[in-house]
Amino acid sequence: MEGFVIGNEAERQFYLAAAGIRMWYARESLPGAAPSPDFDFGVEDEPQFQPASEMPQIGRKSEPLSGDQGRERIAQLQSLMGNKPESGQKADNAGQKAADPLKAPPATEPRSETPETVPEASLPASEPVEVQQPEPVHRVCLTAWKGSRVMLLCHIAEDASFALQENLARNILRSIGETGVSQCRVVRWPLFNNLKVTLNSESDLVSVIASAFAGDAPTETLITLGLGDETQARLIERGLGRVPEIAFSGTLASLASDPSQKRLLWQSIRVLVPGR
């Protein structure tokens, strides 16, 4: 505000308080600062501490009463309670009882929280519970190559070169006269790494194989290589909807490293060569 001048310290503090600014004063004089007599509020007197001897003793134990004083004290208490002693002997007995230490009541045995035992004859006979064994999860990796007459369904070894296995499968089909060879889709099972998922069941595997290969199966000949154990082979046959004409136990990876298995496979499939 132009032309507005604060006249004194009181006005300055008023406007600062209205603006929400809190004043601050040093508790001690700052080094090099000029004296401020207007803000010298004085020094509070330090509290006077009483010596320990003059302070009242709280919780001090009372001195024991003598025999006569104790009997008089007990008589006074009984008169206040409405029980007057008939003679000095009763007062002495009362004083003696008061002087005796209090005895704790005998400890009672804790009650057992366990239920009462029930005779075995009254318990109902429990029926044996049948524990269902989890359904085994099969592990397969399948693909197929098909020609005009023959389809070759093979187990693929994932730790071997896929290009090597594919060349070998195509050469097998060429050896029996198939020229136009195409590859089908690849099926890896289980579908989920978590084996507790219900979609990894045998029925799901059969339905996946049916959707992947059943429509591509030729009407003439089906050759399978390395389909695993008998149970797994039957599941694949259920998915295909047919039994293979030639089922060879060796895989493409084992054929690539074992010439003797190649000869056995050739003896099984050479009857499919046209003109023989």
Legacy VTK file of the C-alpha trace (Angstrom):
# vtk DataFile Version 3.0
C-alpha trace
ASCII
DATASET POLYDATA
POINTS 276 float
0.000 0.000 0.000
1.573 3.256 -1.206
2.181 5.877 1.463
1.429 3.568 4.386
3.987 3.768 7.194
4.035 1.691 10.387
4.491 4.023 13.324
5.713 1.762 16.122
6.470 -1.839 17.107
2.962 -2.475 18.433
1.442 -1.682 15.037
3.995 -3.901 13.296
3.156 -6.844 15.555
-0.562 -6.258 15.006
-0.305 -6.409 11.237
2.019 -9.417 11.370
-0.463 -11.285 13.609
-3.307 -10.392 11.208
-1.248 -11.851 8.367
-0.725 -15.089 10.306
2.954 -14.508 10.984
4.078 -15.693 14.398
6.647 -13.633 16.240
9.820 -15.253 17.427
12.094 -14.051 20.184
15.509 -15.410 21.065
15.721 -17.004 24.493
19.201 -15.552 24.923
20.843 -12.456 23.564
22.497 -13.043 20.228
26.195 -12.254 19.973
26.727 -8.763 18.574
23.035 -7.798 18.860
21.991 -4.450 20.321
20.126 -4.533 23.649
16.331 -4.611 23.450
14.943 -3.209 26.701
11.355 -3.233 25.334
11.478 -7.024 25.051
13.252 -7.798 28.318
10.696 -9.945 30.078
12.979 -10.727 33.004
14.249 -14.086 34.238
11.920 -16.365 36.090
12.961 -17.328 39.573
14.271 -20.841 39.735
12.172 -23.184 41.876
13.365 -23.653 45.394
14.118 -27.253 46.181
13.615 -28.483 49.720
16.336 -30.603 51.223
15.608 -34.258 51.459
15.478 -34.082 55.276
12.585 -31.543 55.221
10.501 -33.324 52.558
7.613 -35.454 53.838
8.342 -39.167 53.785
5.742 -40.946 51.720
5.277 -44.666 52.066
7.438 -44.936 55.187
6.743 -48.090 57.176
5.060 -47.478 60.551
6.856 -48.599 63.650
5.461 -51.773 65.242
3.124 -51.218 68.194
3.830 -52.671 71.620
1.633 -55.414 73.118
-0.663 -53.082 75.104
-0.956 -50.626 72.213
-1.778 -53.452 69.813
-4.526 -54.781 72.067
-6.021 -51.314 72.474
-5.888 -50.777 68.711
-7.683 -54.077 68.056
-10.317 -53.271 70.695
-11.005 -49.942 69.003
-11.362 -51.581 65.595
-13.757 -54.195 66.970
-15.865 -51.554 68.707
-16.128 -49.651 65.424
-17.208 -52.837 63.667
-19.788 -53.632 66.363
-17.893 -56.552 67.869
-16.935 -55.799 71.475
-14.555 -58.198 73.219
-16.120 -59.963 76.214
-12.903 -60.092 78.165
-9.235 -59.263 77.960
-8.505 -62.869 77.025
-10.500 -62.540 73.789
-8.669 -59.349 73.023
-5.362 -61.092 73.598
-6.437 -63.938 71.297
-7.497 -61.410 68.716
-4.174 -59.623 69.031
-2.327 -62.889 68.653
-4.323 -63.761 65.538
-3.615 -60.324 64.117
0.059 -60.746 64.786
0.185 -64.110 62.994
1.025 -63.887 59.310
-1.784 -64.456 56.880
-1.827 -67.906 55.363
-2.700 -68.336 51.737
-5.632 -70.649 51.008
-4.645 -74.074 49.691
-4.142 -74.077 45.960
-6.829 -75.908 44.076
-5.878 -78.109 41.171
-6.671 -76.494 37.833
-9.566 -78.037 36.006
-8.605 -79.828 32.888
-9.846 -78.184 29.745
-9.853 -81.471 27.865
-13.236 -83.127 27.412
-14.107 -86.178 29.417
-13.047 -89.422 27.875
-15.841 -91.207 26.094
-15.856 -95.012 25.973
-14.800 -96.333 22.616
-17.963 -98.448 22.403
-20.139 -95.317 22.314
-18.173 -93.671 19.475
-19.605 -94.149 15.972
-17.520 -96.309 13.700
-15.771 -94.081 11.179
-15.951 -95.161 7.585
-12.667 -95.430 5.673
-12.055 -92.394 3.510
-10.952 -93.082 -0.018
-8.050 -90.877 -1.042
-8.207 -90.073 -4.719
-4.870 -90.207 -6.453
-4.131 -87.157 -8.616
-4.455 -87.743 -12.328
-1.044 -88.043 -13.999
-0.023 -85.198 -16.251
1.534 -86.321 -19.515
4.370 -84.437 -21.151
4.397 -84.495 -24.939
5.624 -82.362 -27.809
4.047 -83.511 -31.073
3.980 -82.369 -34.664
3.154 -84.004 -37.971
4.215 -83.872 -41.601
1.794 -85.009 -44.263
1.888 -85.868 -47.895
-0.773 -86.983 -50.344
-1.028 -90.529 -48.929
0.889 -90.695 -45.654
1.015 -88.593 -42.507
4.013 -88.899 -40.175
3.179 -88.005 -36.535
6.342 -87.631 -34.438
7.449 -86.860 -30.916
9.822 -83.878 -30.997
12.792 -83.811 -28.611
13.025 -80.234 -27.341
16.680 -80.654 -26.328
17.717 -81.523 -29.901
17.862 -79.436 -33.070
14.401 -78.988 -34.526
15.800 -78.329 -38.011
17.655 -81.678 -37.916
14.499 -83.539 -36.870
12.408 -81.781 -39.531
14.869 -82.685 -42.328
14.850 -86.310 -41.191
11.028 -86.449 -41.146
10.810 -84.997 -44.658
13.424 -87.463 -45.928
11.435 -90.368 -44.470
8.350 -89.275 -46.395
10.359 -88.688 -49.593
11.796 -92.196 -49.322
8.297 -93.660 -49.698
7.372 -91.407 -52.638
5.833 -88.354 -50.975
6.895 -85.140 -52.711
4.588 -82.350 -51.570
5.187 -82.479 -47.779
3.717 -79.868 -45.400
4.025 -79.498 -41.651
1.087 -79.397 -39.221
0.922 -77.415 -35.995
3.029 -78.222 -32.911
1.310 -79.380 -29.698
3.161 -79.013 -26.409
1.681 -80.487 -23.248
0.961 -79.721 -20.418
-0.814 -76.559 -21.388
0.094 -74.810 -18.086
3.259 -75.161 -16.012
1.144 -75.353 -12.864
0.289 -79.049 -12.778
-2.642 -78.473 -10.382
-4.653 -76.677 -13.056
-7.612 -78.787 -14.168
-7.050 -77.966 -17.851
-4.041 -80.319 -17.850
-6.219 -83.443 -17.643
-6.113 -86.398 -20.046
-9.468 -85.479 -21.588
-8.129 -82.011 -22.415
-5.080 -83.576 -24.084
-7.327 -85.802 -26.218
-9.436 -82.838 -27.342
-6.342 -80.777 -28.258
-4.876 -83.624 -30.337
-8.226 -84.080 -32.083
-8.409 -80.399 -33.031
-4.760 -80.317 -34.150
-4.339 -83.519 -36.191
-7.630 -85.391 -36.679
-8.741 -83.226 -39.582
-5.338 -83.553 -41.309
-5.053 -87.353 -41.006
-4.976 -88.995 -44.458
-7.396 -91.758 -45.310
-4.668 -94.236 -46.276
-1.702 -94.497 -43.892
-0.638 -93.063 -40.513
2.896 -93.528 -39.184
3.827 -92.572 -35.608
7.324 -92.190 -34.167
8.207 -92.202 -30.442
4.764 -91.700 -28.878
5.992 -92.874 -25.471
4.447 -95.493 -23.225
1.277 -97.455 -23.959
-1.010 -95.151 -21.963
0.209 -92.037 -23.748
-0.032 -93.755 -27.146
-3.667 -94.711 -26.461
-4.540 -91.125 -25.560
-3.060 -89.926 -28.848
-4.967 -92.626 -30.734
-8.203 -91.480 -29.052
-7.502 -87.944 -30.171
-6.734 -89.014 -33.729
-9.757 -91.295 -33.854
-7.764 -94.131 -35.416
-4.953 -96.595 -34.809
-1.719 -95.997 -36.769
-0.814 -98.552 -39.418
2.868 -98.312 -38.423
3.884 -97.376 -34.840
7.649 -97.089 -34.375
9.039 -96.684 -30.837
12.120 -94.664 -31.812
12.072 -90.869 -32.028
13.492 -88.624 -34.719
16.340 -87.619 -32.390
17.297 -91.263 -31.748
17.086 -92.097 -35.477
19.544 -89.293 -36.239
22.222 -90.848 -34.012
21.510 -94.583 -34.431
21.812 -96.097 -37.951
20.468 -99.460 -36.742
17.107 -97.857 -35.874
17.011 -96.288 -39.326
17.285 -99.754 -40.886
14.494 -101.085 -38.669
12.241 -98.169 -39.631
12.991 -98.665 -43.314
12.056 -102.340 -43.120
8.706 -101.283 -41.642
7.813 -98.549 -44.160
9.300 -99.785 -47.442
6.030 -101.576 -48.227
4.516 -98.112 -48.705
6.791 -97.312 -51.653
4.617 -97.054 -54.793
5.063 -99.932 -57.292
6.337 -102.515 -54.788
LINES 1 277
276 0 1 2 3 4 5 6 7 8 9 10 11 12 13 14 15 16 17 18 19 20 21 22 23 24 25 26 27 28 29 30 31 32 33 34 35 36 37 38 39 40 41 42 43 44 45 46 47 48 49 50 51 52 53 54 55 56 57 58 59 60 61 62 63 64 65 66 67 68 69 70 71 72 73 74 75 76 77 78 79 80 81 82 83 84 85 86 87 88 89 90 91 92 93 94 95 96 97 98 99 100 101 102 103 104 105 106 107 108 109 110 111 112 113 114 115 116 117 118 119 120 121 122 123 124 125 126 127 128 129 130 131 132 133 134 135 136 137 138 139 140 141 142 143 144 145 146 147 148 149 150 151 152 153 154 155 156 157 158 159 160 161 162 163 164 165 166 167 168 169 170 171 172 173 174 175 176 177 178 179 180 181 182 183 184 185 186 187 188 189 190 191 192 193 194 195 196 197 198 199 200 201 202 203 204 205 206 207 208 209 210 211 212 213 214 215 216 217 218 219 220 221 222 223 224 225 226 227 228 229 230 231 232 233 234 235 236 237 238 239 240 241 242 243 244 245 246 247 248 249 250 251 252 253 254 255 256 257 258 259 260 261 262 263 264 265 266 267 268 269 270 271 272 273 274 275
